[in-house]
Amino acid sequence: MSAIVECIPTAKTRAAIAAGRRAYRASTEEHGPSDEWDRRVIDRAIRAFVRQGEPFSVNDFRPLLPEVRKCLISRRLIAAQEDGLIRWTGRVTPSTLPSTKAAHVHVYKPVSEAHDAVA
């Protein structure tokens, strides 16, 4: 089994994700749970890691998210790839989510041009 790849979120990345959580909480309190709010907070987390500029996996931002539908996380990572924000590195790392029993998750790296697009 390979070692877990880790991208420690910087204070700036954590702050961006925390702002997303606050917006998520305010929106869901006002309008109720919604896949749209889940997508927005997940996208905000992915973009924060793009700005950080280092390889990352879902392990790095999943614990920072509010309770979102887990199936949307992989869909948003695919959307970020299609949008040219991230690229799969060809590497995998064991999932840190206990229910997955260390299943492999992809490691992504920000596309260099994407940093300016999400800044």
N, CA, C and O atoms as a printed pandas DataFrame, in Angstrom:
     atom_number atom_name residue_name chain_id  residue_number  x_coord  y_coord  z_coord
0              1         N          MET        A               1    0.842   -1.172    0.000
1              2        CA          MET        A               1    0.000    0.000    0.000
2              3         C          MET        A               1    0.892    1.240    0.000
3              4         O          MET        A               1    1.900    1.295    0.704
4              5         N          SER        A               2    0.509    2.223   -0.790
5              6        CA          SER        A               2    1.307    3.432   -0.870
6              7         C          SER        A               2    0.982    4.357    0.298
7              8         O          SER        A               2   -0.077    4.261    0.918
8              9         N          ALA        A               3    1.918    5.249    0.575
9             10        CA          ALA        A               3    1.721    6.214    1.651
10            11         C          ALA        A               3    0.658    7.225    1.235
11            12         O          ALA        A               3    0.425    7.450    0.047
12            13         N          ILE        A               4    0.038    7.813    2.205
13            14        CA          ILE        A               4   -0.986    8.813    1.924
14            15         C          ILE        A               4   -0.311   10.089    1.447
15            16         O          ILE        A               4    0.591   10.613    2.101
16            17         N          VAL        A               5   -0.760   10.581    0.296
17            18        CA          VAL        A               5   -0.284   11.856   -0.220
18            19         C          VAL        A               5   -1.055   12.934    0.510
19            20         O          VAL        A               5   -2.278   12.861    0.632
20            21         N          GLU        A               6   -0.349   13.920    0.988
21            22        CA          GLU        A               6   -0.992   14.943    1.791
22            23         C          GLU        A               6   -0.595   16.324    1.316
23            24         O          GLU        A               6    0.580   16.586    1.055
24            25         N          CYS        A               7   -1.558   17.194    1.207
25            26        CA          CYS        A               7   -1.327   18.602    0.914
26            27         C          CYS        A               7   -1.936   19.367    2.086
27            28         O          CYS        A               7   -3.151   19.546    2.160
28            29         N          ILE        A               8   -1.093   19.806    2.980
29            30        CA          ILE        A               8   -1.574   20.514    4.168
30            31         C          ILE        A               8   -2.136   21.871    3.739
31            32         O          ILE        A               8   -1.419   22.669    3.135
32            33         N          PRO        A               9   -3.402   22.141    4.042
33            34        CA          PRO        A               9   -3.972   23.421    3.635
34            35         C          PRO        A               9   -3.327   24.583    4.383
35            36         O          PRO        A               9   -3.132   24.527    5.598
36            37         N          THR        A              10   -3.001   25.631    3.641
37            38        CA          THR        A              10   -2.452   26.834    4.255
38            39         C          THR        A              10   -3.574   27.578    4.978
39            40         O          THR        A              10   -4.750   27.242    4.836
40            41         N          ALA        A              11   -3.200   28.574    5.741
41            42        CA          ALA        A              11   -4.197   29.391    6.440
42            43         C          ALA        A              11   -5.127   30.067    5.432
43            44         O          ALA        A              11   -6.327   30.188    5.677
44            45         N          LYS        A              12   -4.579   30.502    4.308
45            46        CA          LYS        A              12   -5.384   31.155    3.274
46            47         C          LYS        A              12   -6.388   30.170    2.666
47            48         O          LYS        A              12   -7.542   30.525    2.426
48            49         N          THR        A              13   -5.946   28.938    2.421
49            50        CA          THR        A              13   -6.835   27.912    1.876
50            51         C          THR        A              13   -7.934   27.592    2.875
51            52         O          THR        A              13   -9.105   27.507    2.504
52            53         N          ARG        A              14   -7.566   27.412    4.146
53            54        CA          ARG        A              14   -8.564   27.138    5.183
54            55         C          ARG        A              14   -9.575   28.283    5.295
55            56         O          ARG        A              14  -10.770   28.046    5.472
56            57         N          ALA        A              15   -9.091   29.520    5.192
57            58        CA          ALA        A              15   -9.981   30.681    5.283
58            59         C          ALA        A              15  -10.966   30.708    4.117
59            60         O          ALA        A              15  -12.141   31.022    4.305
60            61         N          ALA        A              16  -10.493   30.382    2.916
61            62        CA          ALA        A              16  -11.377   30.360    1.743
62            63         C          ALA        A              16  -12.451   29.293    1.907
63            64         O          ALA        A              16  -13.614   29.521    1.574
64            65         N          ILE        A              17  -12.062   28.135    2.417
65            66        CA          ILE        A              17  -13.031   27.058    2.610
66            67         C          ILE        A              17  -13.988   27.404    3.750
67            68         O          ILE        A              17  -15.177   27.096    3.673
68            69         N          ALA        A              18  -13.482   28.037    4.801
69            70        CA          ALA        A              18  -14.346   28.455    5.911
70            71         C          ALA        A              18  -15.383   29.470    5.427
71            72         O          ALA        A              18  -16.535   29.436    5.859
72            73         N          ALA        A              19  -14.976   30.367    4.537
73            74        CA          ALA        A              19  -15.930   31.327    3.969
74            75         C          ALA        A              19  -17.002   30.587    3.177
75            76         O          ALA        A              19  -18.177   30.951    3.215
76            77         N          GLY        A              20  -16.592   29.556    2.466
77            78        CA          GLY        A              20  -17.554   28.729    1.736
78            79         C          GLY        A              20  -18.517   28.022    2.671
79            80         O          GLY        A              20  -19.708   27.915    2.381
80            81         N          ARG        A              21  -17.999   27.535    3.800
81            82        CA          ARG        A              21  -18.860   26.876    4.799
82            83         C          ARG        A              21  -19.886   27.857    5.358
83            84         O          ARG        A              21  -21.055   27.510    5.532
84            85         N          ARG        A              22  -19.440   29.094    5.641
85            86        CA          ARG        A              22  -20.370   30.099    6.177
86            87         C          ARG        A              22  -21.471   30.414    5.159
87            88         O          ARG        A              22  -22.645   30.513    5.515
88            89         N          ALA        A              23  -21.083   30.568    3.905
89            90        CA          ALA        A              23  -22.075   30.829    2.855
90            91         C          ALA        A              23  -23.018   29.638    2.713
91            92         O          ALA        A              23  -24.223   29.808    2.528
92            93         N          TYR        A              24  -22.462   28.438    2.801
93            94        CA          TYR        A              24  -23.265   27.213    2.723
94            95         C          TYR        A              24  -24.278   27.178    3.866
95            96         O          TYR        A              24  -25.465   26.936    3.647
96            97         N          ARG        A              25  -23.799   27.421    5.087
97            98        CA          ARG        A              25  -24.667   27.367    6.263
98            99         C          ARG        A              25  -25.786   28.408    6.150
99           100         O          ARG        A              25  -26.949   28.108    6.421
100          101         N          ALA        A              26  -25.428   29.627    5.749
101          102        CA          ALA        A              26  -26.439   30.675    5.617
102          103         C          ALA        A              26  -27.475   30.307    4.553
103          104         O          ALA        A              26  -28.673   30.518    4.744
104          105         N          SER        A              27  -27.011   29.765    3.449
105          106        CA          SER        A              27  -27.924   29.407    2.355
106          107         C          SER        A              27  -28.830   28.252    2.728
107          108         O          SER        A              27  -30.028   28.287    2.444
108          109         N          THR        A              28  -28.274   27.228    3.361
109          110        CA          THR        A              28  -29.097   26.068    3.704
110          111         C          THR        A              28  -30.048   26.383    4.853
111          112         O          THR        A              28  -31.127   25.797    4.935
112          113         N          GLU        A              29  -29.660   27.309    5.752
113          114        CA          GLU        A              29  -30.582   27.721    6.810
114          115         C          GLU        A              29  -31.771   28.464    6.214
115          116         O          GLU        A              29  -32.903   28.316    6.673
116          117         N          GLU        A              30  -31.503   29.260    5.193
117          118        CA          GLU        A              30  -32.573   30.044    4.579
118          119         C          GLU        A              30  -33.418   29.216    3.614
119          120         O          GLU        A              30  -34.644   29.329    3.603
120          121         N          HIS        A              31  -32.758   28.378    2.800
121          122        CA          HIS        A              31  -33.460   27.684    1.719
122          123         C          HIS        A              31  -33.567   26.177    1.901
123          124         O          HIS        A              31  -34.276   25.520    1.139
124          125         N          GLY        A              32  -32.880   25.611    2.893
125          126        CA          GLY        A              32  -32.875   24.163    3.078
126          127         C          GLY        A              32  -31.774   23.502    2.260
127          128         O          GLY        A              32  -31.158   24.143    1.408
128          129         N          PRO        A              33  -31.523   22.213    2.517
129          130        CA          PRO        A              33  -30.465   21.489    1.812
130          131         C          PRO        A              33  -30.700   21.489    0.301
131          132         O          PRO        A              33  -31.836   21.454   -0.173
132          133         N          SER        A              34  -29.615   21.528   -0.421
133          134        CA          SER        A              34  -29.714   21.568   -1.877
134          135         C          SER        A              34  -28.421   21.080   -2.499
135          136         O          SER        A              34  -27.336   21.405   -2.017
136          137         N          ASP        A              35  -28.526   20.301   -3.568
137          138        CA          ASP        A              35  -27.329   19.893   -4.292
138          139         C          ASP        A              35  -26.562   21.100   -4.816
139          140         O          ASP        A              35  -25.336   21.059   -4.922
140          141         N          GLU        A              36  -27.280   22.176   -5.146
141          142        CA          GLU        A              36  -26.608   23.372   -5.669
142          143         C          GLU        A              36  -25.679   23.970   -4.614
143          144         O          GLU        A              36  -24.557   24.360   -4.935
144          145         N          TRP        A              37  -26.129   24.048   -3.362
145          146        CA          TRP        A              37  -25.272   24.586   -2.304
146          147         C          TRP        A              37  -24.102   23.640   -2.052
147          148         O          TRP        A              37  -22.980   24.083   -1.803
148          149         N          ASP        A              38  -24.365   22.338   -2.118
149          150        CA          ASP        A              38  -23.284   21.360   -1.964
150          151         C          ASP        A              38  -22.237   21.567   -3.052
151          152         O          ASP        A              38  -21.040   21.601   -2.767
152          153         N          ARG        A              39  -22.685   21.703   -4.296
153          154        CA          ARG        A              39  -21.746   21.906   -5.412
154          155         C          ARG        A              39  -20.926   23.169   -5.205
155          156         O          ARG        A              39  -19.717   23.175   -5.435
156          157         N          ARG        A              40  -21.575   24.223   -4.775
157          158        CA          ARG        A              40  -20.859   25.496   -4.595
158          159         C          ARG        A              40  -19.753   25.392   -3.548
159          160         O          ARG        A              40  -18.642   25.872   -3.771
160          161         N          VAL        A              41  -20.049   24.771   -2.412
161          162        CA          VAL        A              41  -19.036   24.693   -1.355
162          163         C          VAL        A              41  -17.905   23.745   -1.764
163          164         O          VAL        A              41  -16.747   23.984   -1.421
164          165         N          ILE        A              42  -18.226   22.679   -2.487
165          166        CA          ILE        A              42  -17.189   21.763   -2.978
166          167         C          ILE        A              42  -16.314   22.483   -4.000
167          168         O          ILE        A              42  -15.088   22.385   -3.943
168          169         N          ASP        A              43  -16.932   23.203   -4.931
169          170        CA          ASP        A              43  -16.167   23.950   -5.936
170          171         C          ASP        A              43  -15.258   24.981   -5.277
171          172         O          ASP        A              43  -14.125   25.192   -5.708
172          173         N          ARG        A              44  -15.761   25.610   -4.243
173          174        CA          ARG        A              44  -14.950   26.617   -3.549
174          175         C          ARG        A              44  -13.717   25.975   -2.911
175          176         O          ARG        A              44  -12.631   26.555   -2.925
176          177         N          ALA        A              45  -13.889   24.786   -2.357
177          178        CA          ALA        A              45  -12.759   24.070   -1.755
178          179         C          ALA        A              45  -11.739   23.681   -2.826
179          180         O          ALA        A              45  -10.536   23.855   -2.629
180          181         N          ILE        A              46  -12.212   23.158   -3.952
181          182        CA          ILE        A              46  -11.299   22.773   -5.032
182          183         C          ILE        A              46  -10.526   23.995   -5.516
183          184         O          ILE        A              46   -9.312   23.926   -5.710
184          185         N          ARG        A              47  -11.217   25.101   -5.711
185          186        CA          ARG        A              47  -10.556   26.319   -6.188
186          187         C          ARG        A              47   -9.540   26.844   -5.169
187          188         O          ARG        A              47   -8.503   27.385   -5.553
188          189         N          ALA        A              48   -9.828   26.690   -3.893
189          190        CA          ALA        A              48   -8.863   27.108   -2.866
190          191         C          ALA        A              48   -7.581   26.291   -2.981
191          192         O          ALA        A              48   -6.486   26.832   -2.827
192          193         N          PHE        A              49   -7.707   24.993   -3.249
193          194        CA          PHE        A              49   -6.514   24.166   -3.420
194          195         C          PHE        A              49   -5.818   24.462   -4.739
195          196         O          PHE        A              49   -4.596   24.339   -4.823
196          197         N          VAL        A              50   -6.557   24.847   -5.764
197          198        CA          VAL        A              50   -5.923   25.272   -7.021
198          199         C          VAL        A              50   -5.057   26.496   -6.745
199          200         O          VAL        A              50   -3.919   26.569   -7.208
200          201         N          ARG        A              51   -5.586   27.450   -6.000
201          202        CA          ARG        A              51   -4.809   28.651   -5.661
202          203         C          ARG        A              51   -3.578   28.307   -4.836
203          204         O          ARG        A              51   -2.542   28.959   -4.961
204          205         N          GLN        A              52   -3.687   27.289   -3.997
205          206        CA          GLN        A              52   -2.539   26.889   -3.179
206          207         C          GLN        A              52   -1.413   26.354   -4.061
207          208         O          GLN        A              52   -0.237   26.498   -3.724
208          209         N          GLY        A              53   -1.772   25.731   -5.195
209          210        CA          GLY        A              53   -0.772   25.371   -6.190
210          211         C          GLY        A              53   -0.036   24.064   -6.009
211          212         O          GLY        A              53    0.928   23.810   -6.730
212          213         N          GLU        A              54   -0.449   23.222   -5.076
213          214        CA          GLU        A              54    0.243   21.952   -4.825
214          215         C          GLU        A              54   -0.674   20.777   -5.144
215          216         O          GLU        A              54   -1.896   20.927   -5.129
216          217         N          PRO        A              55   -0.094   19.596   -5.437
217          218        CA          PRO        A              55   -0.935   18.411   -5.641
218          219         C          PRO        A              55   -1.792   18.142   -4.394
219          220         O          PRO        A              55   -1.355   18.363   -3.265
220          221         N          PHE        A              56   -3.011   17.665   -4.625
221          222        CA          PHE        A              56   -3.938   17.408   -3.523
222          223         C          PHE        A              56   -4.885   16.282   -3.905
223          224         O          PHE        A              56   -5.001   15.907   -5.072
224          225         N          SER        A              57   -5.555   15.757   -2.898
225          226        CA          SER        A              57   -6.596   14.752   -3.122
226          227         C          SER        A              57   -7.817   15.146   -2.302
227          228         O          SER        A              57   -7.785   16.107   -1.533
228          229         N          VAL        A              58   -8.874   14.397   -2.479
229          230        CA          VAL        A              58  -10.089   14.633   -1.708
230          231         C          VAL        A              58   -9.818   14.514   -0.210
231          232         O          VAL        A              58  -10.508   15.142    0.594
232          233         N          ASN        A              59   -8.825   13.721    0.172
233          234        CA          ASN        A              59   -8.479   13.588    1.591
234          235         C          ASN        A              59   -8.140   14.934    2.220
235          236         O          ASN        A              59   -8.383   15.153    3.407
236          237         N          ASP        A              60   -7.578   15.835    1.416
237          238        CA          ASP        A              60   -7.114   17.110    1.948
238          239         C          ASP        A              60   -8.240   18.097    2.218
239          240         O          ASP        A              60   -8.126   18.933    3.115
240          241         N          PHE        A              61   -9.336   18.012    1.446
241          242        CA          PHE        A              61  -10.395   18.993    1.681
242          243         C          PHE        A              61  -11.700   18.412    2.205
243          244         O          PHE        A              61  -12.533   19.167    2.707
244          245         N          ARG        A              62  -11.913   17.109    2.111
245          246        CA          ARG        A              62  -13.162   16.515    2.597
246          247         C          ARG        A              62  -13.430   16.864    4.062
247          248         O          ARG        A              62  -14.561   17.213    4.399
248          249         N          PRO        A              63  -12.412   16.781    4.959
249          250        CA          PRO        A              63  -12.683   17.099    6.372
250          251         C          PRO        A              63  -13.032   18.571    6.617
251          252         O          PRO        A              63  -13.574   18.915    7.667
252          253         N          LEU        A              64  -12.723   19.429    5.654
253          254        CA          LEU        A              64  -12.990   20.858    5.814
254          255         C          LEU        A              64  -14.388   21.245    5.336
255          256         O          LEU        A              64  -14.833   22.370    5.562
256          257         N          LEU        A              65  -15.081   20.315    4.674
257          258        CA          LEU        A              65  -16.407   20.589    4.126
258          259         C          LEU        A              65  -17.503   20.370    5.169
259          260         O          LEU        A              65  -17.327   19.596    6.110
260          261         N          PRO        A              66  -18.639   21.060    4.994
261          262        CA          PRO        A              66  -19.807   20.718    5.812
262          263         C          PRO        A              66  -20.343   19.367    5.336
263          264         O          PRO        A              66  -19.772   18.767    4.425
264          265         N          GLU        A              67  -21.411   18.890    5.929
265          266        CA          GLU        A              67  -22.004   17.617    5.507
266          267         C          GLU        A              67  -22.637   17.784    4.129
267          268         O          GLU        A              67  -23.752   18.289    3.998
268          269         N          VAL        A              68  -21.911   17.352    3.114
269          270        CA          VAL        A              68  -22.422   17.399    1.740
270          271         C          VAL        A              68  -22.623   15.972    1.252
271          272         O          VAL        A              68  -22.103   15.024    1.840
272          273         N          ARG        A              69  -23.383   15.830    0.172
273          274        CA          ARG        A              69  -23.535   14.498   -0.416
274          275         C          ARG        A              69  -22.189   14.089   -0.997
275          276         O          ARG        A              69  -21.668   14.742   -1.901
276          277         N          LYS        A              70  -21.631   13.003   -0.468
277          278        CA          LYS        A              70  -20.282   12.565   -0.848
278          279         C          LYS        A              70  -20.155   12.277   -2.339
279          280         O          LYS        A              70  -19.094   12.497   -2.923
280          281         N          CYS        A              71  -21.232   11.784   -2.962
281          282        CA          CYS        A              71  -21.151   11.455   -4.385
282          283         C          CYS        A              71  -20.908   12.697   -5.242
283          284         O          CYS        A              71  -20.424   12.579   -6.368
284          285         N          LEU        A              72  -21.232   13.872   -4.733
285          286        CA          LEU        A              72  -21.025   15.091   -5.512
286          287         C          LEU        A              72  -19.560   15.497   -5.568
287          288         O          LEU        A              72  -19.151   16.210   -6.484
288          289         N          ILE        A              73  -18.768   15.054   -4.602
289          290        CA          ILE        A              73  -17.360   15.452   -4.580
290          291         C          ILE        A              73  -16.649   14.957   -5.831
291          292         O          ILE        A              73  -15.955   15.731   -6.491
292          293         N          SER        A              74  -16.808   13.690   -6.164
293          294        CA          SER        A              74  -16.122   13.166   -7.353
294          295         C          SER        A              74  -16.644   13.842   -8.617
295          296         O          SER        A              74  -15.875   14.085   -9.546
296          297         N          ARG        A              75  -17.937   14.147   -8.666
297          298        CA          ARG        A              75  -18.491   14.825   -9.852
298          299         C          ARG        A              75  -17.890   16.219   -9.997
299          300         O          ARG        A              75  -17.633   16.667  -11.114
300          301         N          ARG        A              76  -17.665   16.901   -8.889
301          302        CA          ARG        A              76  -17.098   18.256   -8.954
302          303         C          ARG        A              76  -15.617   18.208   -9.327
303          304         O          ARG        A              76  -15.120   19.117   -9.992
304          305         N          LEU        A              77  -14.908   17.158   -8.907
305          306        CA          LEU        A              77  -13.514   16.996   -9.335
306          307         C          LEU        A              77  -13.455   16.757  -10.842
307          308         O          LEU        A              77  -12.572   17.282  -11.520
308          309         N          ILE        A              78  -14.382   15.975  -11.364
309          310        CA          ILE        A              78  -14.449   15.750  -12.813
310          311         C          ILE        A              78  -14.748   17.074  -13.525
311          312         O          ILE        A              78  -14.129   17.388  -14.542
312          313         N          ALA        A              79  -15.690   17.842  -12.993
313          314        CA          ALA        A              79  -16.027   19.136  -13.598
314          315         C          ALA        A              79  -14.819   20.070  -13.587
315          316         O          ALA        A              79  -14.588   20.793  -14.556
316          317         N          ALA        A              80  -14.052   20.059  -12.503
317          318        CA          ALA        A              80  -12.856   20.907  -12.421
318          319         C          ALA        A              80  -11.820   20.488  -13.463
319          320         O          ALA        A              80  -11.115   21.333  -14.015
320          321         N          GLN        A              81  -11.728   19.192  -13.729
321          322        CA          GLN        A              81  -10.826   18.728  -14.792
322          323         C          GLN        A              81  -11.324   19.208  -16.150
323          324         O          GLN        A              81  -10.547   19.702  -16.967
324          325         N          GLU        A              82  -12.614   19.061  -16.384
325          326        CA          GLU        A              82  -13.194   19.489  -17.663
326          327         C          GLU        A              82  -13.069   20.996  -17.860
327          328         O          GLU        A              82  -12.960   21.471  -18.990
328          329         N          ASP        A              83  -13.085   21.745  -16.765
329          330        CA          ASP        A              83  -12.935   23.199  -16.829
330          331         C          ASP        A              83  -11.476   23.631  -16.950
331          332         O          ASP        A              83  -11.189   24.823  -17.058
332          333         N          GLY        A              84  -10.557   22.670  -16.932
333          334        CA          GLY        A              84   -9.139   22.990  -17.078
334          335         C          GLY        A              84   -8.483   23.540  -15.827
335          336         O          GLY        A              84   -7.443   24.193  -15.911
336          337         N          LEU        A              85   -9.080   23.284  -14.657
337          338        CA          LEU        A              85   -8.509   23.783  -13.403
338          339         C          LEU        A              85   -7.499   22.819  -12.802
339          340         O          LEU        A              85   -6.494   23.240  -12.229
340          341         N          ILE        A              86   -7.771   21.515  -12.936
341          342        CA          ILE        A              86   -6.903   20.499  -12.344
342          343         C          ILE        A              86   -6.668   19.381  -13.351
343          344         O          ILE        A              86   -7.394   19.232  -14.333
344          345         N          ARG        A              87   -5.629   18.604  -13.073
345          346        CA          ARG        A              87   -5.298   17.454  -13.905
346          347         C          ARG        A              87   -4.899   16.316  -12.973
347          348         O          ARG        A              87   -4.212   16.533  -11.975
348          349         N          TRP        A              88   -5.335   15.098  -13.305
349          350        CA          TRP        A              88   -4.933   13.930  -12.537
350          351         C          TRP        A              88   -3.448   13.706  -12.759
351          352         O          TRP        A              88   -2.973   13.758  -13.893
352          353         N          THR        A              89   -2.713   13.458  -11.683
353          354        CA          THR        A              89   -1.260   13.279  -11.774
354          355         C          THR        A              89   -0.869   11.882  -12.233
355          356         O          THR        A              89    0.295   11.636  -12.549
356          357         N          GLY        A              90   -1.826   10.969  -12.272
357          358        CA          GLY        A              90   -1.519    9.567  -12.552
358          359         C          GLY        A              90   -1.244    8.793  -11.273
359          360         O          GLY        A              90   -1.020    7.583  -11.304
360          361         N          ARG        A              91   -1.262    9.495  -10.156
361          362        CA          ARG        A              91   -1.009    8.876   -8.852
362          363         C          ARG        A              91   -2.310    8.708   -8.089
363          364         O          ARG        A              91   -3.289    9.416   -8.325
364          365         N          VAL        A              92   -2.296    7.758   -7.172
365          366        CA          VAL        A              92   -3.411    7.556   -6.250
366          367         C          VAL        A              92   -2.852    7.504   -4.837
367          368         O          VAL        A              92   -1.653    7.317   -4.627
368          369         N          THR        A              93   -3.743    7.675   -3.883
369          370        CA          THR        A              93   -3.384    7.607   -2.472
370          371         C          THR        A              93   -4.543    6.930   -1.743
371          372         O          THR        A              93   -5.683    7.019   -2.198
372          373         N          PRO        A              94   -4.282    6.263   -0.631
373          374        CA          PRO        A              94   -5.382    5.631    0.102
374          375         C          PRO        A              94   -6.349    6.676    0.672
375          376         O          PRO        A              94   -5.929    7.711    1.189
376          377         N          SER        A              95   -7.617    6.390    0.571
377          378        CA          SER        A              95   -8.620    7.273    1.150
378          379         C          SER        A              95   -8.500    7.244    2.669
379          380         O          SER        A              95   -8.233    6.201    3.267
380          381         N          THR        A              96   -8.701    8.398    3.276
381          382        CA          THR        A              96   -8.682    8.487    4.739
382          383         C          THR        A              96  -10.085    8.370    5.329
383          384         O          THR        A              96  -10.250    8.417    6.548
384          385         N          LEU        A              97  -11.091    8.219    4.478
385          386        CA          LEU        A              97  -12.461    8.038    4.950
386          387         C          LEU        A              97  -12.611    6.590    5.400
387          388         O          LEU        A              97  -12.509    5.687    4.569
388          389         N          PRO        A              98  -12.851    6.337    6.688
389          390        CA          PRO        A              98  -12.876    4.963    7.200
390          391         C          PRO        A              98  -13.806    4.015    6.439
391          392         O          PRO        A              98  -13.477    2.843    6.260
392          393         N          SER        A              99  -14.949    4.504    5.996
393          394        CA          SER        A              99  -15.911    3.626    5.322
394          395         C          SER        A              99  -15.406    3.096    3.985
395          396         O          SER        A              99  -15.952    2.123    3.466
396          397         N          THR        A             100  -14.376    3.717    3.421
397          398        CA          THR        A             100  -13.860    3.267    2.119
398          399         C          THR        A             100  -12.805    2.178    2.248
399          400         O          THR        A             100  -12.387    1.591    1.249
400          401         N          LYS        A             101  -12.373    1.907    3.478
401          402        CA          LYS        A             101  -11.356    0.872    3.730
402          403         C          LYS        A             101  -10.103    1.103    2.893
403          404         O          LYS        A             101   -9.563    0.173    2.293
404          405         N          ALA        A             102   -9.651    2.351    2.861
405          406        CA          ALA        A             102   -8.414    2.758    2.181
406          407         C          ALA        A             102   -8.461    2.573    0.666
407          408         O          ALA        A             102   -7.428    2.344    0.037
408          409         N          ALA        A             103   -9.646    2.671    0.081
409          410        CA          ALA        A             103   -9.744    2.635   -1.382
410          411         C          ALA        A             103   -8.886    3.758   -1.962
411          412         O          ALA        A             103   -8.653    4.773   -1.305
412          413         N          HIS        A             104   -8.427    3.572   -3.175
413          414        CA          HIS        A             104   -7.574    4.584   -3.798
414          415         C          HIS        A             104   -8.383    5.794   -4.244
415          416         O          HIS        A             104   -9.478    5.661   -4.792
416          417         N          VAL        A             105   -7.830    6.968   -4.002
417          418        CA          VAL        A             105   -8.389    8.208   -4.536
418          419         C          VAL        A             105   -7.311    8.876   -5.377
419          420         O          VAL        A             105   -6.118    8.730   -5.109
420          421         N          HIS        A             106   -7.741    9.604   -6.389
421          422        CA          HIS        A             106   -6.798   10.262   -7.293
422          423         C          HIS        A             106   -6.116   11.445   -6.623
423          424         O          HIS        A             106   -6.680   12.107   -5.751
424          425         N          VAL        A             107   -4.888   11.689   -7.058
425          426        CA          VAL        A             107   -4.151   12.882   -6.658
426          427         C          VAL        A             107   -4.176   13.816   -7.868
427          428         O          VAL        A             107   -3.850   13.408   -8.982
428          429         N          TYR        A             108   -4.560   15.059   -7.642
429          430        CA          TYR        A             108   -4.679   16.052   -8.705
430          431         C          TYR        A             108   -3.642   17.144   -8.513
431          432         O          TYR        A             108   -3.161   17.379   -7.405
432          433         N          LYS        A             109   -3.307   17.807   -9.613
433          434        CA          LYS        A             109   -2.461   18.991   -9.502
434          435         C          LYS        A             109   -3.143   20.122  -10.247
435          436         O          LYS        A             109   -3.793   19.900  -11.269
436          437         N          PRO        A             110   -2.997   21.332   -9.737
437          438        CA          PRO        A             110   -3.584   22.476  -10.422
438          439         C          PRO        A             110   -2.908   22.682  -11.777
439          440         O          PRO        A             110   -1.700   22.486  -11.908
440          441         N          VAL        A             111   -3.674   23.070  -12.764
441          442        CA          VAL        A             111   -3.122   23.460  -14.059
442          443         C          VAL        A             111   -2.556   24.862  -13.858
443          444         O          VAL        A             111   -3.235   25.736  -13.318
444          445         N          SER        A             112   -1.328   25.077  -14.286
445          446        CA          SER        A             112   -0.648   26.339  -13.968
446          447         C          SER        A             112   -1.445   27.568  -14.414
447          448         O          SER        A             112   -1.479   28.567  -13.695
448          449         N          GLU        A             113   -2.074   27.513  -15.564
449          450        CA          GLU        A             113   -2.854   28.657  -16.040
450          451         C          GLU        A             113   -4.114   28.876  -15.205
451          452         O          GLU        A             113   -4.672   29.973  -15.201
452          453         N          ALA        A             114   -4.558   27.850  -14.505
453          454        CA          ALA        A             114   -5.800   27.943  -13.735
454          455         C          ALA        A             114   -5.648   28.832  -12.515
455          456         O          ALA        A             114   -6.627   29.411  -12.043
456          457         N          HIS        A             115   -4.436   28.948  -12.000
457          458        CA          HIS        A             115   -4.227   29.754  -10.795
458          459         C          HIS        A             115   -4.765   31.166  -10.990
459          460         O          HIS        A             115   -5.439   31.705  -10.112
460          461         N          ASP        A             116   -4.468   31.764  -12.140
461          462        CA          ASP        A             116   -4.938   33.122  -12.407
462          463         C          ASP        A             116   -6.452   33.169  -12.588
463          464         O          ASP        A             116   -7.092   34.164  -12.249
464          465         N          ALA        A             117   -7.022   32.092  -13.123
465          466        CA          ALA        A             117   -8.463   32.052  -13.378
466          467         C          ALA        A             117   -9.277   31.995  -12.088
467          468         O          ALA        A             117  -10.415   32.463  -12.057
468          469         N          VAL        A             118   -8.708   31.429  -11.026
469          470        CA          VAL        A             118   -9.456   31.288   -9.771
470          471         C          VAL        A             118   -8.993   32.269   -8.704
471          472         O          VAL        A             118   -9.518   32.266   -7.591
472          473         N          ALA        A             119   -8.023   33.101   -9.029
473          474        CA          ALA        A             119   -7.479   34.040   -8.033
474          475         C          ALA        A             119   -8.479   35.107   -7.670
475          476         O          ALA        A             119   -8.184   35.975   -6.849
